[in-house]
Amino acid sequence: MTLLDQPTGPSASVWPPDAHGPRRDPAPLLPDPEPFRMLGTPAADKLDPELLRDLYRRLVLGRRYNQQATTLTKQGRLAVYPASTGQEACQVAAAAVLRETDWLFPSYRDTLAVVSRGVRPVAALTLLRGNAHHGWDPKAHRTAPLCTPLATQAPHAVGLAHAARLRGDDVVALTMVGDGGTSEGDFHEALNFAGVLNAPVVFLVQNNGYAISVPLSKQSAAPTLAHKAVGYGISGRLVDGNDAAAVHSVLTEAVEHARSGRGPVLVEAVTYRLEAHTNADDATRYRTSDEVVAWRQRDPLAVLERHLREHDLIDDAGVAAAAEAAEELAAEMRAEFHSEPELDPMSLFEHVYAEPTPQLREQADLLAAELAAEADPR
């Protein structure tokens, strides 16, 4: 008899309950068949107008932030910049749903989410500028450093959230991962630990269609990335990542679900990266202009502004006010990046380990000797 031939049903359980525990019904953990949407649906009529206007202002600021950072890169002020243009709804919603006491664990593309948490742009972009490992105090902002290796921040988020709960602290950790990050072992290990520990963590997967040049179809055969949650015993949600109201709603529910002790949540936001992977990438080599044009029709900023205008929730004055605030942000960024910072090469060895390793001390001594030789060539 093969496994497929074995009888099924309550009386044919393969494993005794005392050995492996009771089986869980996977149905409540599965995501909806289609991404959840609010704008353009009857549900939008129940939305708070002030919330929508606030999300709109945040999106306008976010779009201008991406534009200015891209310009700074072209001017040589930044070494590299991975824009989140087209993904701003995910970025601003992730920051907006968290309390000041919660923690955000971003990836390298999530500098807008970091700025939305109150970090100054020049500090949020320090790593991408190439000046230092990091630019802000993580404890002060409850925001972990940018993570360049894919998904390695996810286990950190689980560990912090679990530790906070053991201490009795009311903390939720939200970690942001791209679709490419879901192919990494760290991502799956984090999901497994989160499920077993019932840790108060929310995993936000921004599925923008590509891991650099690799399309999602060559990364995963799962129905959706949100379906990956059920394998680890956690809830999966699927949302339209270009619908700012829907992303805010789903993430709000996910954070509350985790905070209340009901377990972690994996949210897949279906969105699109309108710009190239970074300024060093030529996206025309792996996607068509028609594809990009089609997704521009679903630009999260344009979608929300259209909804606000159609429902008389914003006028030309409101749009102009948001644009003016965005220009002020851009001017602040230009001013902060105008002057070159004074750098200390020896700072490379700070904040790497609480207690420097012998190898790190050896490297620091070598650099110190080289700097001394340059200062005194005799």
Backbone torsions as a table, in degrees:
resi	resn	phi	psi	omega
1	MET	NA	130.4	177.2
2	THR	-89.1	171.6	178.0
3	LEU	-60.1	-35.6	-178.4
4	LEU	-70.7	-22.3	-178.1
5	ASP	-89.2	-10.8	-174.8
6	GLN	-67.2	145.9	178.3
7	PRO	-66.5	152.5	178.4
8	THR	-121.4	174.1	179.2
9	GLY	114.5	170.3	-175.4
10	PRO	-57.5	-33.0	-176.6
11	SER	-86.2	-1.9	-175.2
12	ALA	-116.9	31.0	-179.7
13	SER	-62.1	131.2	-177.2
14	VAL	-73.3	-38.1	-175.3
15	TRP	-112.7	134.6	176.3
16	PRO	-69.4	142.8	-176.7
17	PRO	-57.0	-35.1	-175.7
18	ASP	-71.6	-16.6	-179.6
19	ALA	-90.3	-39.0	-173.1
20	HIS	-125.6	1.6	179.4
21	GLY	80.2	167.8	-179.0
22	PRO	-70.3	148.5	177.1
23	ARG	-78.0	143.9	178.7
24	ARG	-97.8	143.4	175.4
25	ASP	-74.3	118.7	-176.8
26	PRO	-75.3	-16.6	-173.1
27	ALA	-54.9	-46.6	-178.4
28	PRO	-65.8	-16.6	-178.1
29	LEU	-87.9	-16.5	-174.1
30	LEU	-76.7	143.0	177.4
31	PRO	-74.7	164.7	174.6
32	ASP	-65.3	156.2	-178.9
33	PRO	-63.2	-32.2	-178.0
34	GLU	-121.2	152.6	178.6
35	PRO	-59.7	137.5	179.0
36	PHE	-69.4	133.9	179.0
37	ARG	-130.9	154.5	175.9
38	MET	-125.4	-50.1	-179.3
39	LEU	-63.9	131.7	-178.1
40	GLY	85.5	5.4	178.0
41	THR	-121.2	165.2	177.0
42	PRO	-57.4	-26.2	-179.9
43	ALA	-63.1	-24.9	-178.2
44	ALA	-65.4	-24.9	-179.0
45	ASP	-65.6	-20.3	-177.7
46	LYS	-94.8	-0.5	-177.6
47	LEU	-74.0	145.9	177.5
48	ASP	-70.8	119.0	-178.8
49	PRO	-57.5	-36.7	-178.6
50	GLU	-68.9	-35.2	175.7
51	LEU	-62.4	-44.0	179.8
52	LEU	-63.5	-40.7	178.7
53	ARG	-67.0	-36.5	178.0
54	ASP	-66.6	-43.2	177.2
55	LEU	-61.7	-38.3	178.8
56	TYR	-62.8	-46.3	179.3
57	ARG	-60.1	-40.5	179.8
58	ARG	-66.0	-37.8	178.3
59	LEU	-67.5	-39.8	178.4
60	VAL	-63.9	-44.9	176.7
61	LEU	-61.0	-42.4	-178.7
62	GLY	-64.5	-40.5	178.9
63	ARG	-64.4	-43.1	-179.5
64	ARG	-68.3	-35.8	176.5
65	TYR	-59.8	-47.3	178.9
66	ASN	-62.0	-42.4	179.5
67	GLN	-62.8	-44.4	-177.6
68	GLN	-68.8	-39.7	178.4
69	ALA	-63.8	-38.8	177.5
70	THR	-63.5	-40.9	177.7
71	THR	-64.9	-41.7	178.1
72	LEU	-60.9	-34.0	178.0
73	THR	-67.1	-42.9	178.5
74	LYS	-64.4	-26.8	178.4
75	GLN	-85.1	-3.2	-179.4
76	GLY	85.3	7.4	179.8
77	ARG	-77.0	-26.7	174.9
78	LEU	-118.9	142.9	179.2
79	ALA	-72.9	-37.2	-179.3
80	VAL	-157.4	150.5	175.8
81	TYR	-143.5	117.3	173.2
82	PRO	-90.2	99.4	-174.7
83	ALA	-69.2	148.5	173.6
84	SER	-107.8	25.1	178.4
85	THR	-60.4	125.5	-175.2
86	GLY	97.3	-17.9	-179.6
87	GLN	-111.5	13.0	-173.3
88	GLU	-61.3	-29.9	-179.5
89	ALA	-62.6	-40.3	177.5
90	CYS	-66.0	-41.7	-176.0
91	GLN	-64.6	-51.2	-174.9
92	VAL	-73.1	-33.4	179.7
93	ALA	-67.9	-39.0	179.4
94	ALA	-58.8	-41.2	179.4
95	ALA	-74.8	-35.7	-173.5
96	ALA	-70.1	-30.1	-174.2
97	VAL	-85.3	-7.8	-177.5
98	LEU	-91.3	145.6	171.1
99	ARG	-78.1	164.6	177.9
100	GLU	-61.3	-28.5	-178.1
101	THR	-84.7	-10.5	177.3
102	ASP	-78.4	171.1	-178.3
103	TRP	-121.5	143.0	174.5
104	LEU	-113.6	133.1	176.4
105	PHE	-118.8	97.5	-174.0
106	PRO	-90.3	162.7	168.5
107	SER	-97.5	-178.8	-177.1
108	TYR	-64.7	-23.4	-178.5
109	ARG	-86.9	-0.2	-169.2
110	ASP	-104.3	32.5	179.9
111	THR	-64.9	-29.4	177.5
112	LEU	-65.3	-40.5	176.3
113	ALA	-62.2	-38.1	178.9
114	VAL	-64.3	-46.2	177.8
115	VAL	-62.3	-37.1	179.1
116	SER	-67.3	-16.7	175.5
117	ARG	-86.3	-0.3	176.4
118	GLY	106.5	1.5	177.5
119	VAL	-78.7	135.5	179.6
120	ARG	-65.2	144.1	-178.0
121	PRO	-54.3	-41.2	-178.3
122	VAL	-64.5	-31.3	177.6
123	ALA	-77.0	-40.6	-179.3
124	ALA	-64.1	-27.3	-175.8
125	LEU	-101.3	9.1	-176.8
126	THR	-57.7	-47.0	-179.7
127	LEU	-61.0	-43.3	-177.9
128	LEU	-73.1	-18.0	174.8
129	ARG	-76.8	-24.6	178.5
130	GLY	88.8	16.2	-176.2
131	ASN	-91.9	-30.5	-174.5
132	ALA	-160.5	169.3	178.2
133	HIS	-65.0	-30.5	-165.9
134	HIS	-161.9	158.0	-173.7
135	GLY	-127.8	1.8	-178.4
136	TRP	-145.1	166.3	178.3
137	ASP	-83.2	109.0	-177.7
138	PRO	-58.2	-38.8	-177.9
139	LYS	-67.3	-39.0	-177.9
140	ALA	-65.5	-37.9	-177.0
141	HIS	-102.0	-1.6	-176.2
142	ARG	50.8	42.7	-178.0
143	THR	-137.1	120.3	-178.6
144	ALA	-69.8	161.7	176.9
145	PRO	-61.5	157.1	173.8
146	LEU	-58.2	141.8	-178.0
147	CYS	-113.5	114.4	178.6
148	THR	-84.5	-45.0	174.0
149	PRO	-62.6	136.1	-173.2
150	LEU	-65.7	125.3	169.2
151	ALA	70.6	2.2	-179.5
152	THR	-69.0	-15.4	177.1
153	GLN	-76.7	-18.1	-176.0
154	ALA	-65.8	-47.7	175.5
155	PRO	-62.4	-32.7	177.8
156	HIS	-63.0	-40.7	179.3
157	ALA	-62.5	-42.0	179.6
158	VAL	-64.8	-44.4	-179.6
159	GLY	-62.0	-44.3	179.8
160	LEU	-65.0	-43.8	-178.5
161	ALA	-63.8	-41.9	179.5
162	HIS	-65.4	-43.6	179.4
163	ALA	-62.6	-40.5	179.5
164	ALA	-62.6	-40.4	179.7
165	ARG	-67.2	-39.1	177.5
166	LEU	-61.1	-31.7	179.0
167	ARG	-83.3	-7.8	-178.7
168	GLY	86.3	14.3	-179.9
169	ASP	-85.2	138.9	178.4
170	ASP	-84.1	87.9	-174.2
171	VAL	-135.2	135.4	168.7
172	VAL	-117.1	138.0	175.0
173	ALA	-107.0	131.5	176.0
174	LEU	-116.2	122.4	179.6
175	THR	-115.3	138.3	-175.8
176	MET	-107.1	130.1	-176.8
177	VAL	-136.5	146.8	174.2
178	GLY	-87.9	171.3	179.6
179	ASP	-62.2	-33.3	176.4
180	GLY	-64.5	-33.3	179.6
181	GLY	-65.0	-24.5	-179.9
182	THR	-72.0	-9.1	177.2
183	SER	-90.3	-2.7	-177.5
184	GLU	-91.3	148.0	179.2
185	GLY	-61.7	-35.6	-179.4
186	ASP	-58.9	-36.4	-179.4
187	PHE	-63.6	-46.4	-177.6
188	HIS	-70.2	-36.9	176.1
189	GLU	-63.6	-38.9	178.9
190	ALA	-64.7	-43.8	178.7
191	LEU	-61.7	-41.9	-178.6
192	ASN	-64.0	-47.3	178.7
193	PHE	-63.9	-40.9	-179.8
194	ALA	-61.2	-42.3	180.0
195	GLY	-67.1	-45.4	-178.8
196	VAL	-65.3	-41.7	-177.6
197	LEU	-84.6	-8.3	-175.2
198	ASN	54.0	42.1	-174.2
199	ALA	-72.5	145.0	178.5
200	PRO	-77.7	76.8	-176.0
201	VAL	-129.8	143.0	171.7
202	VAL	-118.4	126.3	176.4
203	PHE	-100.6	116.6	177.2
204	LEU	-104.6	109.9	178.4
205	VAL	-97.4	115.1	175.9
206	GLN	-90.3	97.3	-179.0
207	ASN	-84.6	94.4	-179.1
208	ASN	-98.2	12.5	171.1
209	GLY	95.9	-23.6	-174.4
210	TYR	-142.3	140.0	167.0
211	ALA	-101.2	91.7	-164.9
212	ILE	58.0	-99.7	-178.1
213	SER	-108.2	-0.5	-175.8
214	VAL	-91.9	117.2	-179.4
215	PRO	-71.0	158.6	-177.9
216	LEU	-57.5	-34.2	-177.9
217	SER	-61.1	-22.5	178.3
218	LYS	-99.5	5.2	178.0
219	GLN	-106.3	-37.7	-172.0
220	SER	-146.7	141.2	175.8
221	ALA	-102.9	5.5	179.9
222	ALA	-67.1	151.4	177.3
223	PRO	-54.4	-44.4	171.3
224	THR	-147.1	164.2	175.6
225	LEU	-68.6	-26.8	177.5
226	ALA	-64.6	-25.1	178.3
227	HIS	-66.6	-19.2	179.3
228	LYS	-64.0	-20.6	-177.2
229	ALA	-63.3	-41.5	-172.5
230	VAL	-61.8	-30.7	179.4
231	GLY	-64.9	-17.4	-179.7
232	TYR	-112.4	9.5	176.3
233	GLY	74.1	25.7	178.6
234	ILE	-122.7	165.5	-175.6
235	SER	-79.6	141.2	176.3
236	GLY	-115.6	138.0	176.9
237	ARG	-129.3	145.3	179.9
238	LEU	-122.2	126.3	-175.2
239	VAL	-138.3	150.6	173.8
240	ASP	-72.3	107.6	-175.9
241	GLY	-71.1	-8.0	177.3
242	ASN	-101.0	4.1	176.1
243	ASP	-105.4	97.4	-173.4
244	ALA	-57.8	-39.9	-179.2
245	ALA	-65.4	-41.3	-179.7
246	ALA	-66.9	-42.7	179.4
247	VAL	-62.5	-43.8	179.4
248	HIS	-61.9	-42.4	-178.6
249	SER	-65.3	-48.5	-177.7
250	VAL	-65.7	-42.2	179.5
251	LEU	-68.1	-35.7	176.3
252	THR	-60.3	-45.5	178.7
253	GLU	-65.6	-39.2	-178.7
254	ALA	-65.6	-42.9	179.7
255	VAL	-64.7	-42.0	178.4
256	GLU	-66.2	-38.5	177.0
257	HIS	-58.6	-47.7	-179.9
258	ALA	-67.8	-40.8	-176.8
259	ARG	-65.1	-34.2	-175.9
260	SER	-80.4	0.8	177.9
261	GLY	88.4	9.7	-178.4
262	ARG	-87.0	0.9	172.9
263	GLY	112.5	167.9	179.5
264	PRO	-71.7	163.8	-179.6
265	VAL	-136.2	137.8	172.4
266	LEU	-106.6	118.3	179.1
267	VAL	-110.8	121.8	172.7
268	GLU	-100.3	119.1	176.7
269	ALA	-102.8	115.3	-178.9
270	VAL	-83.4	112.3	-175.1
271	THR	-139.8	-161.2	-178.0
272	TYR	-155.0	139.6	177.8
273	ARG	-89.2	102.0	-175.8
274	LEU	-69.4	-31.7	179.3
275	GLU	-95.7	177.3	177.4
276	ALA	-68.2	168.9	-179.0
277	HIS	-54.7	-48.9	170.1
278	THR	-146.1	179.9	177.5
279	ASN	-65.5	-15.3	179.9
280	ALA	-91.7	1.7	-174.5
281	ASP	-104.2	143.1	173.4
282	ASP	-108.0	94.4	-174.8
283	ALA	-70.4	-16.5	-179.9
284	THR	-68.6	-13.2	-179.2
285	ARG	-76.6	-18.4	-175.4
286	TYR	-134.6	2.0	174.1
287	ARG	-147.1	154.3	-174.5
288	THR	-90.6	157.7	177.2
289	SER	-67.2	-31.6	178.4
290	ASP	-62.7	-38.1	179.0
291	GLU	-63.9	-44.6	-179.5
292	VAL	-64.8	-43.1	179.3
293	VAL	-60.2	-41.6	-179.9
294	ALA	-62.4	-41.1	179.5
295	TRP	-73.6	-26.8	176.3
296	ARG	-63.7	-24.8	176.5
297	GLN	-68.1	-17.9	179.8
298	ARG	-110.9	23.6	176.6
299	ASP	-51.6	123.4	-175.9
300	PRO	-58.6	-33.4	178.6
301	LEU	-69.0	-46.0	179.9
302	ALA	-65.9	-38.1	180.0
303	VAL	-62.2	-45.1	-178.1
304	LEU	-71.5	-40.9	179.2
305	GLU	-63.4	-39.1	178.3
306	ARG	-62.1	-42.0	178.8
307	HIS	-63.6	-43.9	-178.6
308	LEU	-63.7	-41.7	-179.5
309	ARG	-69.5	-41.3	-178.5
310	GLU	-64.5	-27.0	-178.7
311	HIS	-105.4	15.0	177.2
312	ASP	54.8	39.2	179.1
313	LEU	-99.5	-6.3	176.2
314	ILE	-153.1	148.7	178.4
315	ASP	-123.3	-174.7	-178.3
316	ASP	-60.3	-35.3	179.5
317	ALA	-65.4	-40.6	178.4
318	GLY	-66.1	-40.1	177.2
319	VAL	-64.6	-42.2	179.8
320	ALA	-65.3	-38.2	179.8
321	ALA	-64.5	-41.5	178.3
322	ALA	-64.6	-41.4	179.5
323	ALA	-65.1	-37.9	179.1
324	GLU	-65.0	-42.8	177.6
325	ALA	-62.6	-36.1	179.1
326	ALA	-66.9	-38.4	178.2
327	GLU	-67.1	-33.7	176.4
328	GLU	-64.7	-40.0	176.8
329	LEU	-63.1	-43.8	-179.9
330	ALA	-62.9	-40.4	178.5
331	ALA	-64.6	-39.0	177.3
332	GLU	-62.3	-42.1	179.3
333	MET	-63.9	-43.8	179.7
334	ARG	-62.5	-41.1	-179.2
335	ALA	-65.7	-41.8	-177.6
336	GLU	-69.2	-31.0	-178.4
337	PHE	-92.5	-0.8	-177.2
338	HIS	-69.3	-39.3	-177.7
339	SER	-97.1	142.7	178.2
340	GLU	-82.2	132.6	-179.1
341	PRO	-73.8	154.8	174.4
342	GLU	-83.2	123.1	-172.9
343	LEU	-110.4	142.1	174.4
344	ASP	-114.4	107.4	-178.2
345	PRO	-55.1	-29.5	-178.5
346	MET	-69.0	-15.2	178.9
347	SER	-69.2	-13.5	177.2
348	LEU	-57.9	-26.3	-174.3
349	PHE	-94.3	-1.5	178.8
350	GLU	-85.8	148.9	174.8
351	HIS	59.5	28.9	174.2
352	VAL	-95.0	-51.5	173.8
353	TYR	-130.2	148.7	175.6
354	ALA	-60.9	-40.4	174.5
355	GLU	-121.0	110.8	-176.1
356	PRO	-54.7	138.5	178.3
357	THR	-77.8	162.3	176.8
358	PRO	-57.3	-39.8	179.8
359	GLN	-63.8	-40.3	-179.5
360	LEU	-67.9	-39.8	178.0
361	ARG	-64.7	-38.4	178.6
362	GLU	-63.7	-43.9	179.0
363	GLN	-63.9	-39.4	179.7
364	ALA	-65.1	-39.6	178.9
365	ASP	-65.2	-39.7	178.8
366	LEU	-62.9	-44.2	179.9
367	LEU	-66.6	-40.6	179.5
368	ALA	-60.6	-39.3	179.3
369	ALA	-67.0	-40.5	178.7
370	GLU	-64.5	-41.8	179.3
371	LEU	-65.2	-38.3	178.6
372	ALA	-66.3	-38.2	178.9
373	ALA	-66.4	-37.1	177.9
374	GLU	-67.9	-35.7	-178.8
375	ALA	-72.6	-30.6	-179.2
376	ASP	-133.1	82.5	-174.0
377	PRO	-65.7	-7.9	179.0
378	ARG	-65.5	NA	NA
